[in-house]
Amino acid sequence: MHILRTFGLCSVLSMALLSGQANADSAGHQAQAERFLELVNADRLAVPVYAQVQQMFAERFEQTQAPASKRALLERYQSKADAALDKAIGWEQVKPDLITLYTETFTEQELSQLNDFYESALGKKMLTKLPELNARSAQVTQAKLQSAVPQVNKLLAEMTAELDTQKKP
């Protein structure tokens, strides 16, 4: 009976130690994900949304032909909109979810390797050039897409006509 009790205690102790190691691993994994998010400036992901909302309020202000003396009213509502966005998509709101997303997608070792890359000169260059490259890539794709639009529209019209003729008995 004493052996079983000792075995049971050892099992519980082993589970506790393994659980502690898993928590330590998890904390390290989360720290790597948080470092990655810092390196890629993830806290700035929502900046365009804030700017777009500010622009919407400014445009509405102009459309109503409000006098300049009402500018304080615009600024008050823009501040309220920023506060609403902070509650929904502020960095402190999305950070835990993004950490989870990255720890589910990448191992701790992979995140460490990504961090090493983004801390390197090439990684830093990549971070600064990527937004411009993405914008220019979208322009190239959009320009190329324009040549296909007439053909796609023609095919869409042909399909619609063929479906219409099949509806008739």
URQUI-V284498 format. One record per residue. PHI is phi in whole degrees, -180 to 180 (999 if undefined). OMEGA is omega in whole degrees, 0 to 359 (none if undefined). D_CENTER is the distance of its C-alpha to the mean C-alpha in Angstrom with 1 decimal. Layout:
PHI;OMEGA;D_CENTER, PHI;OMEGA;D_CENTER
//
This chain:
999;180;56.8, -62;180;56.0, -65;179;54.3, -63;179;52.1, -64;179;51.1, -63;178;50.4, -62;178;48.4, -62;178;46.4, -63;178;45.8, -63;179;44.7, -63;179;42.3, -63;179;40.8, -63;178;40.6, -62;179;39.0, -62;180;36.3, -65;179;35.7, -65;179;35.5, -64;178;33.1, -64;177;31.0, -62;178;31.0, -66;178;30.0, -63;178;27.2, -65;178;25.9, -64;178;26.4, -61;180;24.6, -63;179;21.7, -64;178;21.7, -66;179;21.8, -63;179;19.0, -64;178;16.8, -64;177;18.1, -64;179;17.2, -65;179;13.5, -64;178;13.6, -63;178;15.4, -59;181;13.0, -62;176;10.2, -65;183;13.0, -61;182;14.1, -91;177;11.1, 55;181;10.9, -62;179;7.5, -67;179;9.5, -102;183;9.9, -60;184;6.6, -88;182;8.3, -54;179;11.6, -61;179;12.1, -66;178;11.9, -60;181;14.5, -63;180;16.5, -65;179;16.6, -67;177;17.9, -59;179;20.3, -65;178;21.5, -60;179;22.1, -65;180;24.3, -65;179;26.1, -65;179;26.9, -63;178;28.1, -60;179;30.2, -68;181;31.7, -61;180;32.4, -80;180;34.3, 55;179;36.4, -67;179;36.2, -70;180;38.4, -57;180;37.1, -65;180;38.6, -96;182;35.8, -57;179;33.1, -62;178;32.8, -64;177;32.0, -58;182;29.0, -63;178;27.7, -64;180;28.2, -71;175;26.2, -64;177;23.4, -64;178;23.4, -65;178;23.4, -65;177;20.4, -60;180;18.5, -64;178;19.6, -65;178;18.5, -66;178;14.9, -57;180;15.1, -66;184;16.2, -91;188;13.4, -129;176;10.2, -61;185;11.9, -54;180;10.8, -66;178;13.4, -80;186;12.2, -95;183;8.7, -54;180;9.8, -60;180;12.0, -68;179;9.7, -69;176;7.4, -60;178;10.8, -61;180;12.1, -57;182;9.6, -74;178;10.6, -73;176;14.1, -78;185;14.5, -93;184;13.5, -123;174;15.4, -73;178;18.7, -61;180;19.6, -65;178;21.6, -63;178;18.9, -64;177;16.6, -62;179;19.7, -66;177;20.4, -62;179;17.0, -62;177;17.6, -59;179;21.1, -62;184;20.0, -71;174;17.6, -87;179;20.4, -79;179;22.9, -60;180;24.1, -65;179;22.7, -63;178;19.2, -65;177;19.3, -64;179;20.6, -58;180;17.8, -62;181;15.2, -78;183;17.4, -89;186;18.3, -59;179;15.2, -59;178;14.1, -66;179;17.8, -63;178;18.1, -64;180;15.2, -64;180;17.0, -68;177;20.3, -64;178;19.4, -64;178;18.4, -65;179;21.7, -61;181;23.7, -63;180;22.4, -61;180;23.1, -63;180;26.5, -69;181;27.4, -64;182;26.2, -55;181;28.7, -70;181;31.6, -89;185;30.6, -58;180;30.2, -59;180;34.0, -67;179;34.5, -65;178;31.8, -63;178;33.2, -63;179;36.7, -64;178;35.7, -63;178;34.1, -65;179;37.4, -62;179;39.4, -63;180;37.7, -61;179;38.1, -64;180;41.7, -65;177;42.3, -66;179;40.8, -64;180;43.0, -71;179;46.1, -75;179;45.4, -73;183;45.3, -80;182;48.8, -69;none;51.6
//
